[in-house]
Amino acid sequence: MGKKKKKYKLKTYKAAAKRFRVTGSGKVMRTKGGKSHLRRRSSKRTKQQFAEMHEVTNTTDAKRIKRLAPYLGKYKQNPPA
């Protein structure tokens, strides 16, 4: 019997992991930027739209996000110890 080949762990790009979520069907979801300050002059409707999650429709961007955060859709809250 031959030696088992070691599988390497991939490092997650933490900035991407914090900005995006993956749904159960595999869609990459994002939120809008610009929520931190200077919001008084914008309308209520605009402010409500900041809270919504939007799908990343560009396929190349979604592929890049999945490469940056490979375990994003695998574990929801607590990864195995």
C-alpha positions as CSV (number, residue, x, y, z in Angstrom):
1,M,0.0,0.0,0.0
2,G,1.3,3.4,-0.9
3,K,1.5,6.5,1.2
4,K,-1.5,8.7,1.6
5,K,-1.1,12.1,0.0
6,K,-1.5,15.0,2.4
7,K,-4.4,17.4,1.7
8,Y,-3.6,21.0,2.4
9,K,-5.9,23.4,4.1
10,L,-6.6,26.6,2.2
11,K,-6.5,30.0,4.0
12,T,-9.6,32.0,3.8
13,Y,-9.3,35.7,2.8
14,K,-11.1,37.1,5.8
15,A,-12.2,40.4,4.2
16,A,-14.2,38.4,1.6
17,A,-15.6,36.1,4.3
18,K,-16.9,39.1,6.2
19,R,-18.5,40.8,3.2
20,F,-20.3,37.8,1.5
21,R,-22.6,35.0,2.4
22,V,-23.5,31.9,0.4
23,T,-27.1,30.6,0.3
24,G,-28.1,26.9,0.4
25,S,-28.4,26.8,-3.4
26,G,-24.9,28.3,-3.8
27,K,-25.7,31.9,-4.7
28,V,-23.2,34.5,-3.5
29,M,-25.0,37.3,-1.6
30,R,-23.6,40.8,-0.8
31,T,-24.7,43.9,1.0
32,K,-24.3,47.5,-0.2
33,G,-21.5,49.7,0.9
34,G,-21.8,53.3,2.2
35,K,-23.8,52.5,5.3
36,S,-21.5,54.0,7.9
37,H,-22.0,57.7,7.8
38,L,-23.5,60.7,5.9
39,R,-26.9,59.0,5.7
40,R,-29.1,61.8,7.1
41,R,-29.7,63.5,3.8
42,S,-30.7,60.2,2.0
43,S,-34.3,59.1,1.8
44,K,-35.9,56.4,4.0
45,R,-36.3,54.1,1.0
46,T,-32.6,54.4,0.2
47,K,-31.7,53.6,3.8
48,Q,-34.0,50.6,3.9
49,Q,-32.3,49.3,0.7
50,F,-28.9,49.3,2.5
51,A,-30.2,46.5,4.8
52,E,-31.1,44.1,1.9
53,M,-28.9,41.4,0.6
54,H,-28.3,41.3,-3.2
55,E,-27.1,38.5,-5.3
56,V,-23.7,38.8,-7.1
57,T,-24.8,38.4,-10.7
58,N,-21.4,38.7,-12.4
59,T,-20.2,35.1,-12.7
60,T,-16.5,36.0,-12.7
61,D,-16.9,37.9,-9.5
62,A,-18.8,35.1,-7.8
63,K,-16.1,32.6,-8.9
64,R,-13.4,34.9,-7.5
65,I,-15.2,35.3,-4.2
66,K,-15.6,31.5,-3.9
67,R,-11.9,31.1,-4.5
68,L,-11.0,33.7,-1.9
69,A,-13.3,32.1,0.7
70,P,-13.4,28.4,-0.1
71,Y,-15.2,27.3,3.0
72,L,-17.9,30.1,2.9
73,G,-20.8,27.8,1.9
74,K,-19.6,24.8,3.8
75,Y,-20.1,25.8,7.4
76,K,-22.9,28.1,8.5
77,Q,-22.1,29.2,12.1
78,N,-19.5,27.1,13.9
79,P,-16.9,25.1,11.9
80,P,-15.8,21.8,13.3
81,A,-13.1,22.0,16.0
